[in-house]
Amino acid sequence: MPVNEPVVLAVTGMTCAACAARIEKKLNKIDGVSATVNYATSKATVLHENGITRVDSFIKTIEDLGYGAVAPKIEEGESTAEIATEAHLIDIRRRLAVSAICALPVMLMSMIRPLQFDGWQWVSLVLALPVALWGAAPFHRSAWRNARHRATTMDTLVSLGVIAAMSWSLWALIFGNAGEIGMKMNMSLFPRSATSVMTDHSSMESGSHDEIYLEVATTLVTFLLAGRYFEVRSRRRTGAALRSLLTIGSQEATLWRDGVETLIPIGALGVGEIFMVRPGETIATDGVVVEGQSAVDRSMVTGESIPIEISVGDTVTGGTLNSNGRLLVRATRIGRDTVLSQMARLVEKAQDGKAPIQRLADRVSAVFVPIVMSLSLATLVGWLVISGDAQKSFQAAVSVLVIACPCALGLATPVALLVGTSRAAREGIIIKGAHVLEATRGIDTIVFDKTGTLTTGIMTLQRVDEIVPEFLSAVMAVEMQSEHPIARAVVNGLRDRGVVATLRVEEFVNIPGVGVSALVNGQHIMIGRSTSKGTSVATIVEASVDGEVVARFEVSDQIKPTAASIVAELRELGVRPMIVSGDSIGPVHDVASQVGIDVGETRSGVLPDDKLRIVSELQASGASVAMVGDGVNDAAALVAADLGIAMGTGTDAAMEAGDLTIVSGDLAVVPKALALSRRTLRIIQANLFWAFAYNVAAIPLAVAGLMNPMLAGLAMALSSVFVVANSLRLRR
C-alpha cells in the first residue's frame, strides 16, 4: 500500500455519535496514528504518520471496545459496509415491528380507563417484557459494553430509563398494590403523584406506591427504534449518489485486436489496449480516441447536459455515454486510476472528514451523558426532598434521562455533509473535505487565472493576411513540425481554409522565444511573432521567405461564453473578482473589460511565485481568498488560498492542490459550487441550532416535573428524524 494512504474500515455496532467519538479517541492513542470516525458513514479512516498500515491492530482496538470492524471490500457488487448496514436495518425493522405491536395495546390500556379490564396490568406486563428485553436489547448491549470500559453513551441513558421504568413497575405489581385485580389508572401528560392512581378497592390507600410505567418503557423503546430506523434508512439514501458514481462505469469492454472483437471483463483490459465503443454504449474506461467521431454525453460524470463532439486525438472518460458514432479508444487509465474512481474516492474522503463545527458537537456529546446522569440523580433527590412523592420524583428523573439524549446533536453535521457532498458529485463538483464548507462561508475575494479559466486556453486562428498566397502551403508544412500552441492554431486554421501541406521540410529549427525556421524547396522560411503590436488580445505571427514577409496570422485565445455572466453572479454572492495572470498587460486588461472585472483588479506578467505572493498579500490585508486555476503554475496559489478551486480540465497537479474540483471545467459551476457549499453549511448550522435548542428547552421542563417520560421519548426520537429530514432537503 502506498505510503501514507489511509486505512478505511467499516465499523459495526455504533449506535450514536458518542460511540464514534470513543472509537476515534482510542485509535488516536495509538502512537503515530491520526484517525477520524464518522457515525453517519459508519467508517473509520486511520492514517499512520510513518505510512505503516497495521490493519489488524486497528481492527483489534475497535473490537476491544465492543464494536466490529472490517475492511470495506467489494463482494458480489456490494461492499461489506453496505451489507452490514442492510443487515442492521433489517434487524431494527424487525425489533420495531414487534415492539410497536406490543406497545400499542399497553399504551391504550394505560391511557383509556374503559379499556382497563380486570387484570389489564398483568396483560400489559406480558406485552411489555419482550419490548423491554428483546426490543431494547441493542440499547442494553451498548450500555453494558460501554460500562465495561467505564464509558457512557446516549444508549446508556436509554437503557437506564427502560430499566428504571420496568423495575419500578415490577416492584409496584409484585410488592405494591398495583397488581391487585380491579386497579384503575389515569393517564396524564405530566408526571403523576401516587394519588392520581384510582382503584375500585377501598383497601388501596391514597399515596401508596402503586403507579406502573409499563407504557413509558414500551413506547420509549418503540419511539427510539422508529427514530433509529428512519435515521439509518435515510443515511443509506444519502449515499445513493456515491454508489451510483461507483457503478456508472461499464463492467465489460469490447477488446479490439487486429480487427477482431472480444468481449472481456473490464478488469482484464490493460493500459495501451484498444477497445471499441458502439453507439449507445458506456465508455469502459479513460482513453484517447484513435478512430471515429461521435458526441459523448458526460452528464453522469461532469453534470454537463450538452453532449461534447469528440474525434481522433480527443480524450474520453470512463462512465460517459457514446451517443451516435462508433469509436476505437486506446485505454490510458484503468481501475483505481480512472477519473471516475478518483472522483468517488474524493467524495468518500470528504464524507469521512469532519468540519471544525462537527468536532465541537462531538466534544459536547462526549461530556453530555455523564452530566445528564448526574442531573437526573439530582432531580430525583431534589423532588424527593421537596415533595416527598417517590412516583413524581421518579418520573421527573426518568424524563431527564430520556429527553437529554443528544442523538440529534450527533447527527446534525455528518448527515448534512453526506447529503451535500453527494449532491455536489451529481453536479460535477468534488468537495475534498468538510473543512471546505467552513471556508466558503467567509470568501469575499476570488482570484482567477486567465488562460484556461476565463478563456478556453485553446489558441485559434482568427485572421490571415495572405501577402503571397502561394507560400501558405510551405508555411503550413513548417508549422506542422512544431508542438507550440500558436503553431497548432495556425495549422488547424489553414487546414480549415482548405490549405494542404505536402512539401518536404528540411533543417527544421525551433528558436525559443523567437519562432521556427526551416528549408522548403531550398528556400529559407522563418515564422515568428511580429514586432508590431497588433490588437491588445491577439498575437500577430509573421511568416517570411528568404527575408520577405509572405503572410501574417492573427491568433488569439477565446473568452469562455459564460465568463461575463459568472462574474456577475459572483458579485451578487458578495464576492470581489480579480484576474492574476502570467500573460502581458494588454490581453489581461482586454479579458477583464470583456468579462466585467475592473482593470484595477488585475495583475499581469506574474510568475507562479508571484501568484502565491499576491494571494498571501490579499489574506494579510484581511481578505478571505478563493483561487481558481487549472495549471501547474497555479498549484501553489491554490494550496495557499482559503479555498482552492481547480478546473477538472486542467492538470493533475492543480486538481490535487484544490479544495474544490469542477470536473467539467465549466466556469458556470463555480458560483453553483459556492452556493451549494454555503447552503450545506447553513443546513448544518440549522441542525445544530435545533439540536441544542431542543435540549436547552426540554431539560428544564423535565427537571421541573412538567414532562411525562413517554412524551420525552417521542420528542427525542422526532428531533433525530427532523435533523435527517432537514439534511435531505439538500437533495432537491
N, C-alpha and C positions, 0 to 999 in steps of 0.2 A: 504494500500500500504506500502511496506517495507520502513523503514527509509532511507532517502537519495536516494531513487530511483527517477531518473529524470522523469519529465513530458515531453512527446513528443507531440507537436501539429503540425498539418498540417496547414500551413499558405497559404492563398489565396490572390491574388491581388498584390503580389510583381512583379515588372517589371524590377528591376535591383538590383545590389549589394548594392547600396546606400539605397534602401528600407530595405534590410536585416540589414544593419548597423544601421539604425534609430530605427527599432523594437528592435534590440539587446540592444541598448543604453537605450531605455525606460524601458525595462524589468529589466535591471541591476540597475536601480534607485530604484527598489522596495527593501525595507530593507531585507537583508539576502539572496537575490536571486543572483544566478550566471547563466547566460543564454548565449547560442550561437544560432545564427540564420543562417542557411545555405541556400543561394539563390539557389544553384544547386539542393538540395533535397527538397526545399520548406518546411523546417521543423524548428521548434524552440524547442530546448532542454533546459528545465528550471529545475534548481536544487535549493531547499531551504536548507540552511545550518542546519536548525533545523528539517529537514525531514517533514515539514508541507507542504502539497500539496494543494494549493489554485488554482485549475484549472480554476474555474470561473473568479477569479480576473485576472489571466494571460490572458485569452481569452478577457476579457473586456479591458485590457490595449492595446492589439493588435487592437481590434475593434475601440477603441477611436482614434487610429492613422489613421483609414480609411481602414484597411485591415480586412480580415476574418481569423478565426482560429477555428479548430475543432480537437477533439481527433481522431487520425487515426485508427478508429475501422474497423473491417472487416465486410463487408456487401455483402453477396451472392458471396463470393470468391474474391471480390476486396476491397481494403482499401479505406476509404473516401479520402485519399490523391491521390490515383490513379484515382478515379472517378473525383475529382476536376481537376487534371492535364489533363485528357482526355477531359473534358468539355472546359477547357481553350484552348486546342489545336484545337478543333473543331471551337471555336469562332474566333481564329486567322486565321485559314484556310479560313473561310467564308469572313472575312474582307479583307484578302489578295486577294482572287479571285475577289471580286467586285472592289477593288482598282486597281488591275492590269488591268482589263478590261477597266476601265475608264481612267487610267493614260496613257496607251499606245497611244491612238489617240491624247491626249493632248501633249505628248512629241513629237510625229511625226510631228504634225502641227507646233509646236514651232520650230522644228529643220529644217524642209524642206520647203523652200519658196513656191515651186509649190503646196503644199498642203494647203496653206493659202488662201482659198477661201474667198469671201466677207462675213464677219460676223463670220469668224472662231473663233475669240477671245471670242465671246459670247457663241458659242457652247462649247468651252474649259471651260468656267466658269460653264456651266451647268454640265459638266462631272466632274469638279474639286470639286464642292461643296460636293457631297456625300463622296468623299475621305477625304477632309479636316475636315468634320464634323463627319461622321459616322466611316469611316476607321480609322481616327486618334483619335477616342473617348477614347480608353484606355490611350493614352498619355495625353490627356487633363484632364481626370478624375484624373489620378495620379498626374499631376501637380497641379490641384486645391486642391486635398486632402492634398498634402504636403504644399501648400501655406497657407492653413488654420492653419497649425501648425508651420508656419514660418520656413519651411524647403524646401530644393530643392533636386532634384534627376536628373538623366540623362533624365528622361521624361520631366522635366521642360525645358531643352534645346530644346528637340524635339518639344514640344508644342509651345514654343516661336518662333521657326524657322518657323513652319507651319502657325501660326497666323500672323507673320510678313509678310511672303510671300503673304498670301491671302489678308491681309489688304492693303498692297501696291498695289496689282493687282486690288482690288475693287476700291480703290481711283483713280487709273490711268484710269480705264474703265469708271467710273461714272463722275469724276470731271476733268480728264485729257483728252488727245487726243487719248488714246489707244482704246477707244470704238468706234471710227469713222469707218464706213464701208470702207473697202479697205486698212486698216492698214496692213503693212507687217513688219515682224521682222526677223532679222538674229540671228542664234544660234552661240554661242561662248563657248569654253571650259573655258574661263576666264571671270571674271566679266566684264559686259558691261557698257559703258557710254551711256548717252542718245543719243549721235549722232550715235550710232550703229543701232538705230531703223530706218527702211526705210519705206516710205509711198508713195503712188501714189498721195497724195493730197498735193498740194503746200501750202495749208493753215496751214499744220503742220510744225512748226518751229523747226529748229535744236536745240537740247538741251532741249526741253520741256520734262516734266516728263511723258512719255507715255510708259515706259517699264512695262511689266507684268511678273509675276513669277509664273504663274499657274503650269507650268511644274515642277518647283522646289518643290512646295508644294505636288503635286501628286506623283512624283517619289520618293521624300524623304520618304513619308509615306509608299509607296509600298516597297521600299528597306528595310526599317526598319521592316516592318511586315514580309517580307520574311526572314530576318535575325533572327527575334524572333521565327518564325515558325520552322525553321530548328534547332534553338537552343533548343527549348522545345522538339521537336521530338527526337533530339539526346540525351537529358538528360533522356528521357524515355528509350531509348535504353541502356544507360549506367547502368541503374538499373536492366537490364534483368537477370544478374547473381544472384542478391539478390532475385528477385522474384522467379526465378527457385529454389533457395535454400529453400525458404519458402514453395514451392509446391511439393518438392520431396517426402515427406512423404505420406504414404497411407492414404486415407480418411476413410477406413474401416478396420476392423480386424476380423479374424475368431476366436471367443472365443472357447476354448476347456475346457469343464467342464464335468467330468465323462464320457468321451468318446463321448460326443455329441457336434457337431459343430454348432455354431450360429454366423451368420454374424451380426456384430454390428458396429455402427459408432465409429471411433477412440476415440472420446471424452467420450464414455461410458466405455472404458477399464480402469480398475483400476490397481494400483500397486500391484504386487503379483499374479495377474491373469495370466493364461496360454493361449496363443494364438497359432494358427497353421499357418505355412507359407509353402505353396506349392512351388514346383519348378517354377521359372519364376516370382514369386510374390515379391513385395517390402515388406521388413520387416516393420511392422507397427510402432513399437516404440523400444526404447532401452530395452535390456533384456539379460537374461542368458539362454543358450540352456539347456534344461532338457532332450531332447530326439532327436536322429537323428544326422546326419552329412552331411555336404554339403560344397560347395565352394561359398563364398559370394563375390560379386563384389562391392567393396567400392569406385569405381572411382568417383561417383557423390558426395561423401562427402569428401574423402581424396585426390583424384587425382591419387590414385594408379591404374594402368592399369591391374595388375595381380590379379585375384580372390584369396582370402585367404581361406585356408581349416580350417573349424571350426567343433567342435564336442561338446559333453556334457561338460558343465562347462565353455565354452568359452562365452565371451560377444559379443553381436551384437548391431549394431547401427541402429536406425530407419532411413529409407530412402535408405538403401543399398539393393542390389538385390540378392535374393536367387537363385543361378544358377541351381542346379541339384538335391538336396535332400530335403526330407520332414523334417521339423523341428518343434519341440514344444518348445516355448520360454516363460519363465516367465518374465513378464514386470517388470522392475526396475525403469524406469523413464517414465513419460508421460507429454504431453503438453509442457509447458514452460521450464520444467526441462531437456528435452532431449538434446543430443549433438547437433542435427540439429538446434533446437531453440536457443540454446546458441550461436552457430556459427552465425546464422542470426542476433541475437541481437548485437554481437560483430562487425560484418561487418557494420550494420546500425549505430552503435555508432561511429565507425571510420569515416563513411561518414558524420556524423553530426558534427564532430570535425573540428578544424581549426589548420593548421600549423602556426608557427610564421611568415613564409613568407607570408601567406594569410592575417594575421592581418595587416601587413604593407600595402598591397594593399587596404584593407578596409579603413584604415585611409586616404590614398591618395584619394580614391573615395569620402570620406565624405567631404573633403575640396575643391575638384576639381571643382565642379559645381559652387559655388559662385565665385571662381577665374575666371572661363571661362566667366560667365555672365559679370563680370567687364571688362574682356579683350575684349569681344565683343562690349561693350559700348564704350570702349576706342578706338577700331578700327573704329567704326562709326564716332566718333567725330574727330579722327585723320585724316581720309580720307576726311571728310568734310572741315577741316581746310586746308589740303594740296592741294586738287584738286577742292573743291567746287562742285563736282559731286555727287549729292544725290544718284543716282542709283548705281554707282560703290561703294560708301561708304556703302550703304545698303547691297549689295551683299556680300561684304567682311565681314561685321558684321554677317550676317546670316551664312556664311561659317564657321566662327569661332565657332558659336553656335553648328552647326551640326557636324563638324569634331572632336570637342573636346570631344564628349560624350564617357566616358571611360567604355563602356559596356564590351569590350574585357578584360579590366583590372579586372573587377569584376568576369568574368568567368574563368580567367586564372588558378586559383588554384582549386576551388571546382569541376569543371568538370573533370579535370585530376585526382583528388583524388577519385572521384566517380568511374571513369573507372578503376583506378589502384587497388582499394580495391576489386571491383567486380571481376576483373581478378584474383587477388590473391585467392579469395574464391573458384574459379573454380579449382585452382591448389592445394587446401587443405591448404592454408596459410591464417591465420586470422591476419590481421593487426589491432591492437586495437585502434589506433588513428593517427591523422595526424602528430603529433609530431614524430612518429616513422620514417617517411620518412626523416625528418631532421637528426635524429640520425644515420641512416645508412650511410650518406654521409661521416662522419669522422671516421667510425670504422676502426681501424688498428690492433686490437688485439682481438682474440676470444678465450674464456676460455671454455673448455669442461669439464663437469663432465665425469667420465669414465663409471660407471655401468649404463646401461640403455640408454646411449647416444652414446658412441663409441662402446660399447658392447651391446649384446642383453638384458643383465640383467637377463637372464634365465640360471641357473646352469644346466649343463648336465654331465652325467657320461661318461667319456672318456675311462677309462680302469679299469678292475677288476683283481686283483691278488688273485686267488682262492687258498688259502693255504689249507683250509679244506672245499671242495666244499659242503659237506652235510649240513653245517650250514648256507648256503646262505638264505634258506627259513626262518629260525628263525631270521636272521639279518633283512631281509625284513619286517617281521611281526613287529619287534620293530620299525623300521624306519617309518612304516605306521602310528604310533601313534603321530609322530612329524609333525609340520607345517613348520619347518625350510626349507629354500630353498635347502640346501645341502641334507637334508633328502629326500625331494621330488625328487631331481635329482637321488639319489641312488635308490629309489623305482621305478621311471619310467624307469631307465636304466636296473634294474634287470627284470622288467616286460617285457621289450623289448627283453631280452635274454631268456625268457621262464620260469623264476622262478615264482613259485606260493606260496603264503603265506597263510596257513590255520591254523597255530598254534595259540594257545591261549596265550595272553601276560598278565602278572600279574606284579603288583608293578612297573608300568612304572614311571620313574622319569626323569624330564628334568633338567639338571645341567647347568645353564647359563655360557657360556664361555668355557665349557668343552665338553659337549655332552649329551647323554641319556643313561639310563640303565634300565633293566627290567629282569624279570624272565620268562623263557620259558622252559617248561618241567622240572622245578626245577633247571635249570642251569642259572647262572648269566651272562647276556650279556651286555657288555659295548661297546658303539660306540662313537668315538670322533676323533678330529684332531690328526694326527700323530705328534710326536715330531721331525721326520725327515723333512728336508726342502723340498724335492721333487723338482719339477721344479719351475721356478720363477713365473709362472702364475697360475699353478694348485694347488688345495687344496687336500692334502692326508688325507683320513679318514681311521682309523683302527677299525676293529671290533674284540673283544676278547670274548671268552667263558671261564668263570672261570679263567681269567687271561692269557689265551693263545690266541695269535693273530691267527684268522682263515681266515681273508680276509683284503685286502687293496683296497680302491677305490680312483681313481683319478678323481676329479670333477673340472670343470672349466667353467668360463663364456666365451662365444664366441664373438669374434670381429665381428661387422657388416660387411658384404661383401663389402659394398661401402665405408667404412670409409677411406681407404687409398686414393682413388680417390677424395673423397670430400676434404680431407686435401690439396691435390694438387690443386684443383680448387680454394680453398680459398687463397692459396699462390698467384695464378695468379691474384686474385682480390686485391692483395696487403695487405692481412690480415695475421698477425702472429698468428699461432695456439699454444695453451697451453693446458695442462691437469692439473686439480686440483681435487684430489680425496681423499676420506676418506680411500681408500684401502692402503695396505702396499706398500713399495717401489718396491718390486720385480714385482708384477703384473702390477703396473703403468708403470714402465720402459719397461716391455715386450710389453705392448699395444702400448706405444709411439713409440718404434722401429718398430713395425709392420705397423703402420699407417703413419709413416714418420714424426713424431714430435721429435725434439731433446730432449734427456733426461734432458738437462739443462732447458728446458721449461716445466718441470713437477713439481708438488707439491703433495706429498703423505702424508697419515695419517692425513689429516686435518679434523677438526670439522666444523659444519655449520658456527660458528662464524669466524673460520679461513678463510673460503671461502669468506665471506663478507670482512674480513680484506685484503685479497690478492687482491680482486677487487679494493678496495679503494686505496691500495698502488700503483697499476698499474695506476689508474687515477691520483694519486698525482704526479706520475713520468711523466705525460703528455700524457699517452696513452688514446685512446678512446676505451672502452672495451665493447664487446658483450659477454654475458654469455649464454651458452647452458646447460640446465639441465632438469631433469624430476621428481625429488623427493622433498619431504617436506624440506629436508636439503639444497636444492638449492634455496628455495624461497627468502630468504633474499638477497642472491647474485644476483638473477635475478632482484630484485627491485632496488638494488644499481647500477647495471651496466648501462652504457649508452644505451644499447639495450639488453633486456632480451628475449631470445628465448626459449620457453617452448616446450617440446615434448608432443604431444597430447596423447601419450600412457602412460604418467606419471600420477602424482597425480593432483587433482583439485587445490591444493594449488600452485603448480608450474605453472599451466596454468593461474591461476588468477594473479600471480605475473609477468608473462612475457608480453612483448610488442608485440611480435610475437608468434603465436602458430602454430606449424607444426602438423596438425591434424593427419596425418598418422604415425607420429613418425619416418618417413624415413629420415635419415640423409642427403640423397641426395638433399632434398628440401631446406636445409639451404643456400647453395650458390645461389640457384634459388630465394629464398626469398630476399636475399641481393641484387641480381642483379635486380629483379623486383622493389624493393623499390627504388633503386638508379635510375632506368630508369624512374619511375614515377616522382621522384624529378627533373630529367633532363627535362622532358616534361613540368613540372610546370615552371621551370626557363626559358625555351624557350618561353612559352606562355607569361610570364611576360615581357620578353625582347621585344618581338614583339609588345605587347600591349603598352608598354612605348615608344618604338621606333616609333610606328605609330603616337602617339600623339606628340612626340617631333619633328618629321619631318614634320607633316602635319599642326600643328597650325601656325608655322611661315609662311608657304605658304599662309594660309588663311588670316593671318594678313597683308601680303604683297600684297593682292589682286590678287593672282595668282591661285585661285581655285574657280570654279563655285559651288554654293551650291548643285546642283544636283549631281555632282561628289563627293562632300563631303559626302552626304548621302549614296551613293553607297560604298564608301571606308569604312565608319564606319560600315555598315552592313556586308561587306565582312570580316572585321577584326574580328568580333564576330564569323562568320562562320569558319574562319581559326583556331581560338583558339579551338573551339569544334572539328573540324576535326583533328587537331593535337593531341588532347587528345585521340580521338578514335583509334589512332594508337596503344595504349596500349592493345586493344582488340585482336590484332594479335600476 
